[in-house]
Amino acid sequence: MGPTLRAARALLLLAGFYLLGVALLAALAGLDAAAFTWLPASVSGKLAIVSVLLAIPVVRGMLMIRRPKDDEPVGLRVGEADEPRLWALVRELALASGTRVPDEIVLTADVNAAVSEYPRLLGLLPGPRRLFLGVPLLTGLSEAQLRAVLAHEYGHFTGGDTRLSALVVRGRTQIGRTIEQFRTKAEAKQDKERARQEKADAKRLAKGRKTRGTDVSGAGVTYRAMAGIYSWYGGLYLRASLSTARDQEFAADLASARIAGRDAAASALREIPVLDSAHDFYLESYATLGAPAGLLPPRGEFFGGFGRLLTARELQLADARTELPTEPVSPYDSHPPIAERVRRIEALPADGRTDEAKGAALGVLADVSRTLAALEDAALSDEARALRRAAGWQELLDASMSERLTALDTPLHRALAMHTKARPTVAALLTVIDDGQVWLMARRLPLSDEAVAAKGRAFREFVRPPLRGLLTTMVLAELNAQSLLTWEFSWSEAAVVRFPGDSGGEALDAAVEAALADHPDTGPLRALLPPTVGGG
């Protein structure tokens, strides 16, 4: 489908949204007219009020013209004076693609690259262009792969995709917000009805009468019906517009292979899902590690540490590159599966361009450390930037683990407190085990239906695995409170805990196993604990 047909389809889909709104308004007006003709004034007046309330979200959706300002990623705008080599590369590839250079480059904090355009006259005339380029993406790509990514994005410019996106995004946003307005009003009606019924039940209960419970299924039904109509059209709209988007992705892939080389284009596609997964892991396990303790990594390291992780785990990542996503594409996925895209590119004839630009993509930045620090200022929230900076990653790990263990409140803590009617401590738990009460206490843990129904040995087998983990965590918290634990930071594997006297985790595992055996022995566990706790 060429640009002209795609534009016509986008216009028709957008026009359909307005026609749906007009049809619904006409239907409401028709119902009101019939009500005033055939029904008493008291009834028809109430129906007219309902019609007006239903019409308001429809009209608001139809009058919403501007694209929401928060649709684009937050980032660091860089001019040619800031990043001369990056801009030179962007200009070179724009020339090779036969398209206009972006007006702005915005460095972002995600594993992604994207282009946008703000055209005029519903996409018929060109407008300002922006290139969004994720610094974590640069961290993991070679320069050749970066060239392939940029060539792919330029393929969207040359195909007119960015102009059409103004129409598609406008319609998608209008439908989504109209649905949201109806759902919000339906939820408000249900909340109001629930509060009314709960108040009535409270009065019945105070009078010693039986309560009726709450049933709000009938509240807000008209709003939900209107939301359902728009949801139906929204599904049709998304399936039609996003199928076109998938064709555009294939076309942009071909442009990438033509300009940057077949192998660079294919390897970039293989790399991106790996980097995306690794970056999610990095953010959760490293960059935000100190958040519970009110700490951030050293300045520039919130995004800068990602490169160290990639280097340390290169062997693990190499295996992931061969496992491309092949899951079925949903009707609303704008991108085809990576595996299919790679297959199509690798099926192209070899072009002999295997040794081009093998340097790191981060090399196109003038001052990597400065950019990483500036990106933190642009991308992190005010609350995040207000956190204290750790002196290093080891301090971040130590503070984080200490905070997590100090604030520990597990199901075992709660079950022990209920059983003993006292503060839950390791010493109290050891006494419960020695008294043969641990399995009775375990009945107070959150259990599956099968575990609740089990008895004797079967119950113990159900409960022992989770209890083993909970007890281990409780002991670690106690050792940490006594300043007897040390943590070893690592980029290549999970943090390793070091125990007193280099006893190692094996000794703790064995001690916990002995304490939870059918014939329990708490001696090994007491030996690992300080005398004030273990009683040894």
Order of alpha helices (4+ residues) and beta strands (2+ residues): alpha-alpha-beta-alpha-beta-beta-beta-alpha-alpha-alpha-alpha-alpha-beta-alpha-alpha-alpha-alpha-alpha-beta-alpha-alpha-alpha-alpha-alpha-alpha-beta-beta-alpha-alpha-alpha
